[in-house]
Amino acid sequence: MLALFDLDNTLIDRQGGLEKWARHFVQSRSLPPTAEAVISEQLRVRAYSVDLAEIGTAFELGASEGDLWREYTEGMAGAARCLPGAESGLGKLRGMGWTLGVATNGAGDIQRAKLTSTGLTRFFDGVCVSEEVGVRKPARQFFEAAAELCGTDLRLGGWMVGDNPETDIEGGRAAGLHTMWIAAGRQWPKNVRSPDVVVADVAEATATLSALAL
């Protein structure tokens, strides 16, 4: 059985890592304290090199887009931390014979850097990053590519586990997958079709999958 996992704020604490990186970035350049909130907000949802270039221009940093992006990539990889239960839960699923994949939007270099720095890469049969496959969640083609990278076929079914109602849950459902939403203390949006399963965190997600018969 296939289980695809979103990366940011599903398996790793992206928000916590971003806040840590932004704090260090601001302090290292002696920027005003208010800059931390501005930078964090600009990069809150997703970041590409052009976003770092805009930050460099806004704060007159005098650094190239490439240098700022490399600094961000290395800093975020260093700040990345697995959410509690991610490693043990994924290890159990892999031992049970599940086919596991990462299904994430974003830039390839930084998403892979975070997977490497946290040690999560070893658990997955395939890693699908939107920039690398040329299509983003929630498009069906993205999920088809993710299944293919895991060595299977989307038509055989499986699960999509993630924290985003639109890209992970609606996208996964439209692609024919069962869906599991990580609530992380939030309420499911009103007037939106519910996921198949709602869990509190990745530890509960992997435990729920482990209880299913393969």
URGIQUI-V192071 format. One record per backbone hydrogen bond with DSSP energy under -0.5 kcal/mol. CO is the residue of the C=O (numbers start at 1). NH is the residue of the N-H. If there is no record, write none. Layout:
co/nh
CO/NH
CO/NH
This chain:
co/nh
1/99
2/159
3/101
4/161
5/103
7/10
7/11
7/12
11/83
12/9
12/14
13/17
14/18
15/19
16/20
17/21
18/22
19/23
20/24
21/25
22/26
23/27
24/28
25/29
26/31
27/30
32/35
33/36
33/37
34/38
35/39
36/40
37/41
38/42
39/43
41/44
48/51
48/52
49/53
50/54
51/55
52/56
53/57
54/58
55/59
56/61
57/60
64/68
65/69
66/70
67/71
68/72
69/73
70/74
71/75
72/76
73/77
74/78
75/79
76/80
81/13
83/86
84/203
85/89
86/90
87/91
88/92
89/93
90/94
91/95
92/96
93/98
94/97
98/100
99/3
100/125
100/126
101/5
102/128
104/130
106/131
107/111
108/112
109/113
110/114
111/115
112/116
113/117
114/118
115/119
115/120
115/121
116/119
119/122
120/123
121/124
126/102
127/129
128/104
129/132
129/133
130/134
130/135
136/139
139/142
139/143
140/144
141/145
142/146
143/147
144/148
145/149
146/150
147/152
148/151
153/156
154/157
158/178
159/4
160/180
161/6
162/182
163/165
164/168
164/169
165/170
166/171
168/172
169/173
170/174
171/175
172/177
173/176
178/160
179/196
179/197
180/162
181/183
181/199
183/186
189/192
197/181
199/183
200/184
201/205
202/206
203/207
204/208
205/209
206/210
207/211
209/212
